[in-house]
Structures are given as structure tokens and as C-alpha cells.
Amino acid sequence: MDVLSQWLALMPVSGQVETRCHFGAPWRIAPGPAAQLEIPFHVLLDGHAVLEAPGAAPVTLQPGDVVLLPHGDAHLLHDGSGQPPLGATERASAVLTVAENGGDGPVADLLCGRFLLGAQSAPMVRQFLPASLVVSSDEASGRAGQGADDGSTRQRLAQLIGLMRLEAQEEGPGSGAVIGHLCGALFSLALRRASQQAQGGAQTLLALAHRTSLQPALMALFNEPHKPWTLPELAALCHMSRATLIRHFETATGRSPAELLLQIRMARAMQRLLQSGLSAAAIADEVGYQSEAAFQRAFKRHLGITPAKFRMARGHS
């Protein structure tokens, strides 16, 4: 598998669309901080909106834009007029909640929901994704700083958004389940699209996805995390010096190869703790620790609890 597929395999994600917002200006929504294993998202179907997220300049959204808040931060979405927003009313439909404000200004139509992460996903998301991501499925999008791609991902993202919109509108049998499954695909396609777009210099694992010179080292870390990789070995795989390898990693992600290897090992270990009955000693060996004690120490430093308590807290014996 390619690097992005390897990474997504370590981050099982499901999702749900909770609210469809039909707003006429002036309007404003202000979601608070998300729960630990949740990533809020918004899809702008029609109209325009302004996103204000922590640590980033306001972004004007176009139809077909997808917003992700990987760190779960509180954020604002509004019409950009600066006028006091009108109050909204909510009604439950068969699939989701519909929010409307009756405003007679320019209309915005949004799907709002959340991605639900597996327990092993949160540390990698927090470490290797930026606080906010905006990706476009609109061919005409001229957002500054975004790179070009071959169009296939954009087209697929647009088609997926179209399916989600139809299911939300038509509310056929099983539409809620269908939308939930589509959310998982939305997460993957949004990250692929983000990896094809320059994200304003953001240091993320996505920045490594298209650095062909680093692919041998990245694939080695993902495919064989149990090996005691050294920097000279990884650099040799990429036919570059140790210093050059470190510089490429730190420029792209702000982190070292050793930090990425630790994240991969811990994510794999958490997967095995949750999905198998293997002992901590067996899992330690699988993910590259020479002793159970060393694994226990690394795991506790990483998560703040022991492997046994991690497994027990999630209902596994």
C-alpha cells in the first residue's frame, strides 16, 4: 500500500452527519470543543461561508468545500456580513436534524457532522494533522495556496458529496446507515485531496505522501515497524545522507523519523490490544520492543496508562 493508505489503515474512522443547516444571512454557528475521539466536519453544499478556526486566518468557503477540525477545536462558521445572527429553529427528520433561521439574505446549505476515531487513532491525528483542514471539490476553486492535481480525487470527492446530499434530501430506507458509511469514505478522500493541495506550509504527515524521495523509508517504517531501524539505514534506503533525511522529515512534518516510528508502533500495539487476545509480551515483540518491560514503559509514556489498563478500559479481558 501507499503511505496514505498505510496511515489510514492505522486510523479506523466512522462518521455521522447530524445536522443540515439551511440558513439565510445573517447566520452564525459556533460549535464548541469536540470529544476526545471526534473530529467535527462541515460540507458546504451551496452558498458561501466564512470559517474561523484557532491559529488560522479566516477562510471563505465555496460550494463543495469540506472542513475538518482534526484537533476538535471550537470554531466559527458565519455568513461574513458581521450582522447579529438570526435565531435558528430545529426539526428532526428521519435521518438528521434540520436547522433553519428564516433569513432572507444569501442562503447557505451545510451538512454538519463528526468523524469518530478509534482509540489508537487520536494520538496520530493530533500529532500529524493540522488543527484545521479545508479541501475543495470544486474545479473552479481558486483558493490561494492550493496546488493542482489530476482532477480525479476532486471529481470523486464531488460525487461523494453529491451522494450524501441526495441521501439527506430523499431520506430513503437506510439513508442514515448509508450516510454513515459515506462519511468514512469522505474522511479518506478529504485527506487524499489535502495531500494533493499545498496547505499553507502546514507540517503534517500529508506533506510526506508525495515526496517520492522519502517513500522507501516511509514504507519501511509502516511495513516493518518491528525492526530496529536506524537513521543511517533509513537514509541508505532513500539514497541520501542521514542529515538530508532528517531535514526532509522535519521540514515536512516538524518531527523526526524516530517519532513517526514510535507513533506507528503504538498505533499497531493499540490495535492488537483491542483486536486480539495476545499478551503484552507477544505484542511487544510484534511491534519491535526487545522486552515487555521496555514496551510497558513506552506505552505508559505515550498514553499515560499501561497496556493492561488500556485494554481493560475498553471492555477487553
C-alpha positions as CSV (number, residue, x, y, z in Angstrom):
1,M,0.0,0.0,0.0
2,D,1.0,3.6,-0.5
3,V,1.9,5.8,2.5
4,L,-1.6,7.4,2.9
5,S,-3.3,4.0,2.7
6,Q,-0.9,2.7,5.3
7,W,-1.7,5.6,7.6
8,L,-5.5,5.4,7.1
9,A,-5.3,1.6,7.9
10,L,-4.0,2.6,11.4
11,M,-6.9,5.1,11.8
12,P,-10.2,3.4,11.6
13,V,-12.9,6.1,11.2
14,S,-16.6,6.0,11.1
15,G,-18.9,9.1,10.9
16,Q,-22.3,10.6,11.0
17,V,-24.0,13.6,9.6
18,E,-26.0,15.2,12.4
19,T,-27.4,18.5,11.1
20,R,-28.3,20.0,7.8
21,C,-28.3,23.8,8.1
22,H,-30.5,25.9,5.7
23,F,-29.6,29.5,6.6
24,G,-30.2,32.9,5.1
25,A,-27.9,35.7,6.1
26,P,-27.2,36.8,8.8
27,W,-26.3,33.5,10.4
28,R,-23.6,32.0,12.6
29,I,-22.8,28.6,14.2
30,A,-20.2,28.2,16.9
31,P,-19.5,24.5,17.7
32,G,-17.7,24.0,20.9
33,P,-14.7,21.7,21.5
34,A,-15.3,18.1,20.3
35,A,-14.9,15.0,22.5
36,Q,-11.5,13.3,22.5
37,L,-12.2,10.8,19.8
38,E,-14.2,13.0,17.5
39,I,-13.4,15.2,14.5
40,P,-16.0,17.8,13.6
41,F,-16.6,18.3,9.9
42,H,-18.7,20.5,7.6
43,V,-19.6,20.3,3.9
44,L,-20.8,23.4,2.2
45,L,-23.3,22.3,-0.4
46,D,-24.5,25.8,-1.6
47,G,-23.8,29.4,-0.9
48,H,-20.8,30.8,0.8
49,A,-19.5,30.8,4.4
50,V,-16.5,32.0,6.4
51,L,-14.6,29.7,8.7
52,E,-12.7,31.0,11.7
53,A,-10.5,28.3,13.3
54,P,-7.9,28.7,16.1
55,G,-4.4,29.6,14.8
56,A,-5.5,30.2,11.2
57,A,-6.7,33.2,9.2
58,P,-10.4,33.3,8.3
59,V,-11.2,31.2,5.1
60,T,-14.0,32.0,2.7
61,L,-15.7,28.7,1.8
62,Q,-17.1,27.9,-1.6
63,P,-19.7,25.3,-2.6
64,G,-18.1,21.8,-2.4
65,D,-15.6,22.7,0.3
66,V,-15.1,20.2,3.1
67,V,-13.9,21.5,6.5
68,L,-12.2,19.2,9.1
69,L,-11.1,20.1,12.6
70,P,-8.8,17.2,13.4
71,H,-7.9,18.6,16.9
72,G,-11.5,19.0,17.8
73,D,-11.2,22.7,18.4
74,A,-14.1,25.1,18.9
75,H,-14.6,27.2,15.7
76,L,-17.0,29.6,14.0
77,L,-18.9,29.4,10.7
78,H,-20.8,32.5,9.6
79,D,-22.1,34.4,6.6
80,G,-19.4,37.1,6.8
81,S,-21.7,40.1,7.0
82,G,-20.8,41.0,10.5
83,Q,-24.5,41.4,11.4
84,P,-26.0,39.8,14.5
85,P,-27.2,36.3,13.5
86,L,-30.9,35.3,13.4
87,G,-32.0,32.6,15.8
88,A,-32.4,29.2,14.3
89,T,-35.1,26.6,14.8
90,E,-34.5,22.8,14.6
91,R,-36.7,20.0,13.5
92,A,-36.0,16.3,13.4
93,S,-36.2,14.5,10.1
94,A,-36.0,10.7,9.5
95,V,-32.2,10.9,9.1
96,L,-30.9,14.1,10.7
97,T,-31.8,17.4,12.4
98,V,-32.7,20.3,10.0
99,A,-31.8,23.8,11.3
100,E,-33.4,26.8,9.7
101,N,-33.3,30.5,10.5
102,G,-35.7,32.1,8.0
103,G,-33.2,34.7,7.0
104,D,-33.8,36.5,3.7
105,G,-30.2,37.2,2.9
106,P,-27.8,35.0,0.8
107,V,-28.5,31.3,1.5
108,A,-26.0,28.7,2.8
109,D,-26.7,25.0,2.9
110,L,-24.4,22.9,5.0
111,L,-24.1,19.3,6.3
112,C,-22.5,19.2,9.7
113,G,-21.3,16.1,11.4
114,R,-18.4,14.3,13.1
115,F,-15.9,11.6,12.4
116,L,-15.5,9.0,15.2
117,L,-12.0,7.8,15.7
118,G,-10.7,4.5,17.1
119,A,-8.8,4.7,20.3
120,Q,-5.5,4.2,18.5
121,S,-6.2,7.0,16.0
122,A,-6.3,10.0,18.3
123,P,-2.5,10.3,19.0
124,M,-1.6,10.1,15.3
125,V,-4.3,12.6,14.4
126,R,-3.2,15.1,17.0
127,Q,0.5,14.7,16.1
128,F,0.3,14.6,12.3
129,L,-2.7,16.5,11.2
130,P,-3.1,20.3,11.4
131,A,-5.8,21.9,13.6
132,S,-8.0,22.6,10.6
133,L,-8.1,21.4,7.0
134,V,-10.2,22.9,4.1
135,V,-10.3,20.9,0.9
136,S,-12.2,21.7,-2.3
137,S,-14.2,19.5,-4.6
138,D,-14.9,22.4,-7.0
139,E,-12.9,22.6,-10.2
140,A,-13.3,26.4,-10.3
141,S,-11.9,26.9,-6.8
142,G,-9.2,29.5,-6.8
143,R,-8.2,29.3,-3.2
144,A,-4.8,30.7,-2.8
145,G,-2.0,28.3,-2.0
146,Q,-3.7,25.2,-3.2
147,G,-1.8,23.0,-5.7
148,A,-3.1,21.3,-8.7
149,D,-3.8,17.6,-9.2
150,D,-5.1,15.4,-12.0
151,G,-8.7,16.1,-11.0
152,S,-9.7,12.5,-10.3
153,T,-9.7,12.9,-6.5
154,R,-11.6,16.2,-6.8
155,Q,-14.2,14.6,-9.0
156,R,-14.7,11.6,-6.7
157,L,-15.0,13.9,-3.7
158,A,-17.6,15.9,-5.6
159,Q,-19.5,12.7,-6.5
160,L,-19.4,11.5,-2.9
161,I,-20.7,14.8,-1.6
162,G,-23.5,14.6,-4.2
163,L,-24.5,11.1,-2.9
164,M,-24.5,12.4,0.7
165,R,-26.7,15.3,-0.4
166,L,-29.2,13.0,-2.1
167,E,-29.4,10.7,0.8
168,A,-30.0,13.6,3.2
169,Q,-32.7,15.0,0.9
170,E,-34.5,11.9,-0.1
171,E,-34.4,10.1,3.3
172,G,-34.9,6.6,1.8
173,P,-34.9,3.4,3.7
174,G,-31.5,3.0,5.4
175,S,-30.3,6.5,4.5
176,G,-28.9,7.1,7.9
177,A,-26.7,4.0,7.6
178,V,-25.7,4.9,4.0
179,I,-24.6,8.4,5.1
180,G,-22.6,6.9,7.9
181,H,-20.7,4.7,5.5
182,L,-20.2,7.5,3.1
183,C,-18.6,9.5,5.9
184,G,-15.8,7.1,6.2
185,A,-15.1,7.5,2.5
186,L,-15.3,11.3,2.9
187,F,-12.6,11.2,5.5
188,S,-10.2,9.2,3.3
189,L,-10.9,11.3,0.1
190,A,-10.6,14.5,2.0
191,L,-7.2,13.5,3.3
192,R,-6.1,12.4,-0.1
193,R,-7.2,15.7,-1.6
194,A,-5.4,17.6,1.2
195,S,-2.2,15.7,0.4
196,Q,-2.5,17.0,-3.1
197,Q,-3.0,20.6,-2.1
198,A,-0.4,22.8,-0.5
199,Q,-1.8,23.6,3.0
200,G,0.0,26.8,3.5
201,G,3.2,25.2,4.6
202,A,1.4,23.2,7.4
203,Q,3.7,20.5,8.8
204,T,1.7,17.2,8.5
205,L,2.2,13.6,7.6
206,L,0.2,14.5,4.4
207,A,3.1,16.6,3.3
208,L,5.2,13.3,3.1
209,A,2.7,11.5,0.9
210,H,4.0,12.9,-2.4
211,R,7.7,13.1,-1.5
212,T,8.9,10.3,-3.7
213,S,12.4,10.5,-2.4
214,L,11.3,9.5,1.1
215,Q,8.9,6.7,0.1
216,P,11.4,3.8,0.7
217,A,12.0,5.0,4.3
218,L,8.3,5.6,4.9
219,M,7.2,2.2,3.5
220,A,9.9,0.5,5.6
221,L,8.6,2.2,8.8
222,F,5.0,1.3,8.0
223,N,5.6,-2.2,6.7
224,E,8.2,-3.4,9.2
225,P,7.9,-1.3,12.4
226,H,9.2,-4.2,14.4
227,K,12.7,-3.7,13.0
228,P,15.2,-1.6,15.0
229,W,15.6,1.0,12.2
230,T,18.5,3.4,12.5
231,L,18.8,6.7,10.7
232,P,21.7,5.5,8.6
233,E,19.7,2.5,7.4
234,L,16.6,4.6,6.5
235,A,18.8,7.2,4.8
236,A,20.5,4.5,2.7
237,L,17.1,3.2,1.5
238,C,16.5,6.7,0.2
239,H,20.0,7.1,-1.2
240,M,20.6,10.2,0.8
241,S,22.6,11.3,3.8
242,R,21.4,11.0,7.4
243,A,21.3,14.8,7.7
244,T,19.3,15.1,4.5
245,L,16.8,12.5,5.6
246,I,16.2,14.3,9.0
247,R,15.9,17.7,7.2
248,H,13.2,16.3,4.8
249,F,11.2,14.8,7.6
250,E,11.4,17.8,9.9
251,T,10.6,20.2,7.0
252,A,7.5,18.2,6.1
253,T,6.2,17.2,9.5
254,G,8.1,19.0,12.1
255,R,9.1,15.6,13.5
256,S,11.8,13.0,13.2
257,P,11.6,9.5,11.6
258,A,12.0,8.1,15.2
259,E,8.9,10.0,16.3
260,L,6.9,8.6,13.3
261,L,8.1,5.1,14.1
262,L,7.0,5.4,17.7
263,Q,3.5,6.6,16.6
264,I,3.2,3.6,14.2
265,R,4.4,1.1,16.8
266,M,2.0,2.5,19.4
267,A,-1.0,2.5,17.0
268,R,-0.2,-1.1,16.0
269,A,0.1,-2.1,19.6
270,M,-3.3,-0.5,20.5
271,Q,-4.9,-2.3,17.6
272,R,-3.5,-5.6,18.7
273,L,-4.6,-5.0,22.3
274,L,-8.1,-4.3,21.2
275,Q,-8.5,-6.8,18.5
276,S,-6.6,-9.9,19.8
277,G,-6.1,-11.9,22.9
278,L,-2.3,-11.7,22.7
279,S,-0.3,-11.0,25.8
280,A,1.5,-7.7,26.2
281,A,4.8,-9.6,25.8
282,A,3.7,-11.0,22.4
283,I,2.6,-7.6,21.2
284,A,5.8,-6.0,22.4
285,D,7.7,-8.5,20.2
286,E,5.4,-7.8,17.2
287,V,5.9,-4.0,17.4
288,G,9.7,-4.1,17.9
289,Y,10.4,-4.0,21.6
290,Q,13.1,-6.3,23.0
291,S,11.4,-6.8,26.3
292,E,7.9,-6.5,27.7
293,A,9.2,-4.0,30.3
294,A,10.5,-1.7,27.6
295,F,7.2,-1.9,25.8
296,Q,5.3,-1.2,29.1
297,R,7.4,1.9,29.7
298,A,7.0,3.3,26.2
299,F,3.3,2.6,26.2
300,K,2.7,4.4,29.5
301,R,4.8,7.4,28.4
302,H,2.7,7.6,25.2
303,L,-0.8,7.2,26.7
304,G,-0.4,7.7,30.4
305,I,-1.7,4.2,31.2
306,T,-0.4,0.6,31.0
307,P,-1.4,-1.7,28.1
308,A,-3.5,-3.8,30.6
309,K,-5.4,-0.8,31.7
310,F,-5.9,0.4,28.2
311,R,-7.3,-3.0,27.2
312,M,-9.5,-3.2,30.3
313,A,-10.9,0.3,29.9
314,R,-12.3,-0.8,26.5
315,G,-14.0,-3.9,27.6
316,H,-11.4,-6.5,26.7
317,S,-10.2,-9.1,29.1
